[in-house]
């Protein structure tokens, strides 16, 4: 039953991939972009209600901010691509990937807060300058960082593949003493081959593609957070101008939570699909498949981020 459930996840991921490759999801992406714009317009109205002190204005404002973050994540972007691709490339438990996804979304909100208040209070920048720095400087850097992570995953997969092949086909040169004594009472070997000889005959599937601790988590979080959400920038500047700075910060965090909600779905699907791909395999075939999936997922991340980078510069 569990294997069937995992294989279903693989089929679902393949179907979504084919839809994306054929352009069939473009209409959905356009719908999400329009919904994001409508949410942005609704935010402006919510700010006016805040300023007027209308009842329920705060909850309405934060709710719209959450919706904006969700639609922002559903549209074209690098965050879900990076988290989903990594979930396919590395054998990471969903709980850990979920924590990384949430941390990355909240770090993106924190980056927006830091950029806005450093720009406003220290550098004296206005809204246009803040948006210009984000789109003209931080966005290309972020896409380049994501592409680098993709290439890093490709390199890791190739290295794992080579390590597995080397361990699977060892070339030992063990000196043996084959001198026979008259009584044939013993046969001396400098190296004893037995079940406990200490050799690792190929890495395990967990060693081929596992999360490499804090280093991987920080790379993923940094790749997402490096580009602050433009909607968060606008809300933070507007609320600061209206002396509603704390509400602006709360709205940016609500946007981050909204973004995390969809990214969690993508993370779950990626882990589900990966385990489904490996569920019917075992032994050397599974090990090679795990390394191959890591190479392919890294290549997809690098190519997609490269396209975004080319469009941004």
BELDAPE-V659799 format. One record per pair of residues at least 12 apart in sequence whose C-alpha atoms are under 6 Angstrom apart, sorted by the first residue. I is the first residue (numbers start at 0). GAP is how many residues later the second one is. D is the distance in Angstrom with one decimal. If there is no record, write none. Layout:
# BELDAPE-V659799
<<I/GAP/D> <I/GAP/D>>
This chain:
# BELDAPE-V659799
<<5/270/4.0> <6/269/4.1> <8/263/5.2> <8/264/4.6> <8/267/5.9> <9/263/4.0> <9/266/5.0> <9/267/5.8> <12/260/5.9> <28/46/5.3> <31/39/5.7> <31/43/5.4> <32/42/5.6> <35/32/5.6> <35/35/5.2> <35/36/5.9> <38/29/5.3> <45/15/5.2> <61/189/5.4> <64/186/5.6> <64/189/5.8> <64/190/5.1> <65/188/4.8> <65/189/4.6> <65/192/4.6> <68/186/4.1> <68/189/4.5> <68/190/4.6> <69/188/4.3> <69/189/4.6> <72/186/5.1> <78/145/5.3> <79/183/5.4> <83/182/5.6> <83/183/5.1> <83/186/5.3> <84/212/5.6> <86/183/5.1> <86/184/5.3> <87/182/5.2> <87/186/5.3> <88/204/5.9> <88/205/3.9> <88/208/5.4> <89/119/4.6> <89/120/5.1> <90/118/5.3> <90/119/4.6> <91/118/5.9> <91/119/5.6> <97/166/5.8> <101/158/5.1> <103/117/4.3> <103/120/5.9> <104/151/5.0> <104/155/5.4> <105/150/5.0> <106/118/5.4> <107/117/3.8> <107/120/5.3> <108/143/5.5> <108/144/5.7> <108/147/5.4> <110/117/5.8> <111/116/4.8> <111/121/5.9> <137/89/5.6> <138/88/5.4> <139/169/5.5> <141/81/5.8> <141/84/5.4> <141/85/5.8> <142/162/5.4> <142/166/5.4> <144/78/5.8> <145/77/5.5> <146/155/4.1> <146/158/5.1> <149/148/4.1> <149/149/5.9> <149/151/4.9> <149/152/4.5> <150/147/5.9> <150/151/5.9> <152/145/4.9> <153/141/4.3> <153/144/5.0> <156/134/4.9> <156/137/5.3> <156/138/5.0> <159/48/5.5> <160/130/5.8> <163/38/5.0> <163/39/6.0> <166/34/5.4> <166/35/4.7> <167/33/5.6> <167/34/5.3> <175/13/5.0> <175/14/5.8> <176/12/5.6> <204/82/5.2> <231/20/5.3> <235/12/4.9>>
